[in-house]
Amino acid sequence: MAKQRKTATKPARRRDKKGGPGTGRRKPCPYCKDKIEQVDYKNVGDLRRFVSERGKIRSRRITGACRRHQSQIATAVKRARELALLPYAAEPASESVGGRRGRDRDRERE
């Protein structure tokens, strides 16, 4: 005969989360932390942190900016691009890096 488990003595516990996605605290907004009211489009060094290598504006989830400052960041990046302080897109990749994945080989054979 098999042993019977005792379920009545121990209360049922929920499983503890083990560091999966969505755990932990949110990053503090860098502008709120320094008590900066308005994002300045002329401060290109700070704005580069909010733009990816390809030239895209990073999201709030990645940058940790609050909603108010994220919209100011987006406006400041667009204004800095207009005044040629920031690039619209990344520099084009060189030919040796690739990106066409073998489509140029046919041209080299001819």
Accessible surface in RSA format (square Angstrom, percent):
REM  Atomic radii and reference values for relative SASA: ProtOr
REM  Chains: A
REM  Algorithm: Lee & Richards
REM  Probe-radius: 1.40
REM  Slices: 20
REM RES _ NUM      All-atoms   Total-Side   Main-Chain    Non-polar    All polar
REM                ABS   REL    ABS   REL    ABS   REL    ABS   REL    ABS   REL
RES MET A   1   238.94 123.7 150.97  99.9  87.97 209.5 127.48 108.4 111.46 147.7
RES ALA A   2    93.67  86.1  63.66  98.2  30.02  68.3  73.25 103.2  20.43  54.1
RES LYS A   3   200.92  98.0 170.98 104.9  29.94  71.3 120.22 108.2  80.70  86.0
RES GLN A   4   164.96  92.2 137.37 100.4  27.60  65.7  50.38 107.2 114.59  86.9
RES ARG A   5   219.80  92.3 190.95  97.3  28.85  68.7  68.43  93.5 151.36  91.7
RES LYS A   6   169.50  82.7 143.15  87.8  26.35  62.7  91.71  82.5  77.79  82.9
RES THR A   7   109.54  77.9  92.35  93.6  17.19  41.0  67.26  90.3  42.28  63.9
RES ALA A   8   105.02  96.6  65.70 101.4  39.32  89.4  76.30 107.5  28.72  76.1
RES THR A   9   105.13  74.8  71.58  72.6  33.55  79.9  71.98  96.7  33.14  50.1
RES LYS A  10   162.21  79.1 152.83  93.8   9.38  22.3  96.29  86.7  65.92  70.2
RES PRO A  11   114.71  83.6  95.50  87.1  19.22  69.9 106.88  88.2   7.83  48.6
RES ALA A  12   111.22 102.3  68.25 105.3  42.97  97.8  78.63 110.7  32.58  86.3
RES ARG A  13   222.78  93.5 187.27  95.5  35.51  84.5  65.16  89.1 157.61  95.5
RES ARG A  14   223.38  93.8 202.69 103.3  20.68  49.2  80.98 110.7 142.40  86.3
RES ARG A  15   232.19  97.5 204.09 104.0  28.10  66.9  81.06 110.8 151.14  91.6
RES ASP A  16   118.04  82.7 100.45 100.0  17.59  41.6  25.99  61.2  92.05  91.8
RES LYS A  17   181.95  88.8 149.24  91.6  32.71  77.9  99.66  89.7  82.29  87.7
RES LYS A  18   187.04  91.3 150.94  92.6  36.10  86.0 102.39  92.2  84.65  90.2
RES GLY A  19    65.43  80.7   0.00   N/A  65.43  80.7  29.39  80.6  36.04  80.7
RES GLY A  20    33.63  41.5   0.00   N/A  33.63  41.5  28.33  77.8   5.30  11.9
RES PRO A  21   143.51 104.6 110.03 100.3  33.48 121.7 122.13 100.8  21.38 132.8
RES GLY A  22    86.08 106.2   0.00   N/A  86.08 106.2  42.64 117.0  43.45  97.3
RES THR A  23    64.10  45.6  34.76  35.2  29.34  69.9  27.09  36.4  37.02  56.0
RES GLY A  24    73.70  90.9   0.00   N/A  73.70  90.9  37.30 102.4  36.40  81.5
RES ARG A  25   236.39  99.3 199.54 101.7  36.85  87.7  82.09 112.2 154.30  93.5
RES ARG A  26   150.13  63.0 122.97  62.7  27.16  64.7  85.66 117.1  64.46  39.1
RES LYS A  27   122.46  59.7 110.00  67.5  12.46  29.7  81.73  73.6  40.73  43.4
RES PRO A  28    87.94  64.1  71.82  65.5  16.12  58.6  82.45  68.1   5.49  34.1
RES CYS A  29    11.61   8.8   5.04   5.6   6.57  15.4   5.04  12.8   6.57   7.1
RES PRO A  30    22.93  16.7  21.25  19.4   1.69   6.1  21.67  17.9   1.26   7.8
RES TYR A  31    12.67   5.9  12.67   7.2   0.00   0.0  10.50   7.9   2.17   2.7
RES CYS A  32    63.61  48.1  46.91  52.3  16.71  39.3  28.41  72.0  35.21  38.0
RES LYS A  33   131.17  64.0 103.33  63.4  27.83  66.3  65.42  58.9  65.74  70.0
RES ASP A  34    93.68  65.6  67.67  67.4  26.01  61.5  21.00  49.4  72.67  72.5
RES LYS A  35   176.96  86.3 150.48  92.3  26.48  63.1 110.86  99.8  66.11  70.4
RES ILE A  36    68.17  38.8  62.14  46.3   6.03  14.5  65.79  47.4   2.38   6.5
RES GLU A  37   121.71  69.9 117.40  88.8   4.31  10.3  58.15 112.5  63.55  51.9
RES GLN A  38   122.63  68.6 112.27  82.1  10.36  24.7  51.10 108.8  71.53  54.3
RES VAL A  39    11.34   7.5   0.44   0.4  10.90  26.3   0.63   0.5  10.71  29.1
RES ASP A  40    65.95  46.2  57.75  57.5   8.20  19.4  28.58  67.3  37.37  37.3
RES TYR A  41    60.53  28.3  60.18  34.2   0.35   0.9  26.09  19.6  34.44  42.5
RES LYS A  42   131.59  64.2 113.36  69.6  18.23  43.4  57.57  51.8  74.03  78.9
RES ASN A  43    69.51  47.9  62.68  60.6   6.83  16.4  15.17  36.5  54.35  52.5
RES VAL A  44    31.27  20.6  28.69  26.0   2.58   6.2  28.69  24.9   2.58   7.0
RES GLY A  45    55.67  68.6   0.00   N/A  55.67  68.6  37.92 104.1  17.75  39.8
RES ASP A  46    50.76  35.6  50.48  50.2   0.27   0.6   2.07   4.9  48.69  48.6
RES LEU A  47     0.37   0.2   0.37   0.3   0.00   0.0   0.37   0.3   0.00   0.0
RES ARG A  48   131.89  55.4 121.86  62.1  10.03  23.9  46.60  63.7  85.29  51.7
RES ARG A  49   133.64  56.1 117.63  60.0  16.02  38.1  68.60  93.8  65.04  39.4
RES PHE A  50     4.26   2.1   4.26   2.6   0.00   0.0   4.26   2.6   0.00   0.0
RES VAL A  51    18.36  12.1  11.08  10.0   7.29  17.6  11.08   9.6   7.29  19.8
RES SER A  52    26.60  22.5  19.78  26.4   6.82  15.7  19.35  41.2   7.25  10.2
RES GLU A  53   144.99  83.2 121.92  92.2  23.06  54.9  74.13 143.4  70.85  57.8
RES ARG A  54   178.75  75.0 169.20  86.3   9.55  22.7  52.78  72.1 125.97  76.3
RES GLY A  55     6.37   7.8   0.00   N/A   6.37   7.8   4.34  11.9   2.02   4.5
RES LYS A  56   142.07  69.3 137.21  84.2   4.86  11.6  88.73  79.9  53.33  56.8
RES ILE A  57    49.23  28.0  24.33  18.1  24.89  60.0  24.33  17.5  24.89  67.6
RES ARG A  58    66.08  27.7  59.88  30.5   6.20  14.8  14.01  19.1  52.08  31.6
RES SER A  59    52.64  44.5  43.04  57.4   9.59  22.1  49.37 105.1   3.27   4.6
RES ARG A  60    83.25  35.0  80.36  41.0   2.89   6.9  29.28  40.0  53.97  32.7
RES ARG A  61   195.25  82.0 169.00  86.1  26.26  62.5  79.62 108.8 115.63  70.1
RES ILE A  62    81.37  46.3  74.98  55.9   6.39  15.4  79.45  57.2   1.92   5.2
RES THR A  63    19.86  14.1   2.52   2.6  17.34  41.3   9.50  12.8  10.36  15.7
RES GLY A  64     3.91   4.8   0.00   N/A   3.91   4.8   2.06   5.6   1.85   4.1
RES ALA A  65     0.00   0.0   0.00   0.0   0.00   0.0   0.00   0.0   0.00   0.0
RES CYS A  66    36.11  27.3  32.68  36.5   3.43   8.1  31.02  78.6   5.09   5.5
RES ARG A  67   186.02  78.1 182.46  93.0   3.57   8.5  59.45  81.3 126.57  76.7
RES ARG A  68   122.83  51.6 113.64  57.9   9.19  21.9  65.58  89.6  57.25  34.7
RES HIS A  69     2.20   1.2   2.20   1.5   0.00   0.0   2.20   2.3   0.00   0.0
RES GLN A  70    23.18  13.0  23.09  16.9   0.09   0.2  16.57  35.3   6.61   5.0
RES SER A  71    66.47  56.2  57.88  77.2   8.58  19.8  48.81 103.9  17.66  24.7
RES GLN A  72    31.90  17.8  26.63  19.5   5.27  12.5  17.42  37.1  14.48  11.0
RES ILE A  73     0.00   0.0   0.00   0.0   0.00   0.0   0.00   0.0   0.00   0.0
RES ALA A  74    22.34  20.5  22.34  34.5   0.00   0.0  22.34  31.5   0.00   0.0
RES THR A  75    69.27  49.3  67.33  68.3   1.94   4.6  43.41  58.3  25.86  39.1
RES ALA A  76     4.86   4.5   2.49   3.8   2.38   5.4   4.59   6.5   0.27   0.7
RES VAL A  77     0.04   0.0   0.04   0.0   0.00   0.0   0.04   0.0   0.00   0.0
RES LYS A  78   120.23  58.7 114.63  70.3   5.59  13.3  65.59  59.0  54.64  58.2
RES ARG A  79   124.75  52.4 118.98  60.7   5.77  13.7  28.63  39.1  96.12  58.3
RES ALA A  80     0.00   0.0   0.00   0.0   0.00   0.0   0.00   0.0   0.00   0.0
RES ARG A  81    33.80  14.2  29.36  15.0   4.45  10.6   0.49   0.7  33.31  20.2
RES GLU A  82   131.40  75.4 106.98  80.9  24.42  58.1  37.78  73.1  93.62  76.4
RES LEU A  83    99.38  55.3  78.92  56.5  20.47  51.5  83.72  58.8  15.66  42.2
RES ALA A  84    90.92  83.6  59.93  92.5  31.00  70.5  64.95  91.5  25.98  68.8
RES LEU A  85    71.27  39.7  57.06  40.8  14.20  35.7  60.15  42.2  11.12  29.9
RES LEU A  86     6.90   3.8   2.39   1.7   4.51  11.3   4.28   3.0   2.62   7.1
RES PRO A  87    64.13  46.7  52.72  48.1  11.41  41.5  63.20  52.2   0.93   5.8
RES TYR A  88   136.45  63.7 120.75  68.7  15.70  40.9 107.02  80.4  29.43  36.3
RES ALA A  89    64.55  59.4  55.64  85.9   8.91  20.3  55.78  78.6   8.77  23.2
RES ALA A  90    46.58  42.8  24.78  38.2  21.80  49.6  30.58  43.1  16.00  42.4
RES GLU A  91   152.57  87.6 132.73 100.4  19.84  47.2  63.83 123.5  88.74  72.4
RES PRO A  92   121.31  88.4  93.39  85.1  27.93 101.5 104.07  85.9  17.24 107.2
RES ALA A  93    79.67  73.2  42.53  65.6  37.14  84.5  52.13  73.4  27.54  72.9
RES SER A  94    67.21  56.8  50.74  67.7  16.47  37.9  52.67 112.2  14.54  20.4
RES GLU A  95   164.59  94.5 139.67 105.7  24.93  59.3  69.99 135.4  94.61  77.2
RES SER A  96   109.24  92.3  67.90  90.6  41.33  95.2  59.55 126.8  49.69  69.6
RES VAL A  97   113.56  74.7  80.60  73.0  32.96  79.4  87.62  76.1  25.94  70.4
RES GLY A  98    45.92  56.6   0.00   N/A  45.92  56.6  29.35  80.5  16.58  37.1
RES GLY A  99    66.27  81.7   0.00   N/A  66.27  81.7  35.45  97.3  30.82  69.0
RES ARG A 100   115.07  48.3 114.49  58.4   0.58   1.4  26.67  36.5  88.40  53.6
RES ARG A 101   222.64  93.5 185.96  94.8  36.68  87.3  73.13 100.0 149.50  90.6
RES GLY A 102    26.83  33.1   0.00   N/A  26.83  33.1   7.76  21.3  19.07  42.7
RES ARG A 103   158.66  66.6 148.78  75.8   9.88  23.5  63.62  86.9  95.04  57.6
RES ASP A 104    46.79  32.8  46.73  46.5   0.06   0.1  23.47  55.2  23.31  23.3
RES ARG A 105   140.71  59.1 140.15  71.4   0.56   1.3  43.66  59.7  97.05  58.8
RES ASP A 106    86.11  60.3  82.90  82.5   3.21   7.6  28.35  66.7  57.76  57.6
RES ARG A 107   160.53  67.4 146.01  74.4  14.52  34.6  58.19  79.5 102.35  62.0
RES GLU A 108   137.66  79.0 104.97  79.4  32.70  77.8  49.58  95.9  88.08  71.9
RES ARG A 109   186.03  78.1 147.82  75.4  38.21  91.0  68.26  93.3 117.77  71.4
RES GLU A 110   179.25 102.9 115.85  87.6  63.40 151.0  74.39 143.9 104.86  85.6
END  Absolute sums over single chains surface
CHAIN  1 A    10601.2       8471.4       2129.9       5380.7       5220.5
END  Absolute sums over all chains
TOTAL         10601.2       8471.4       2129.9       5380.7       5220.5
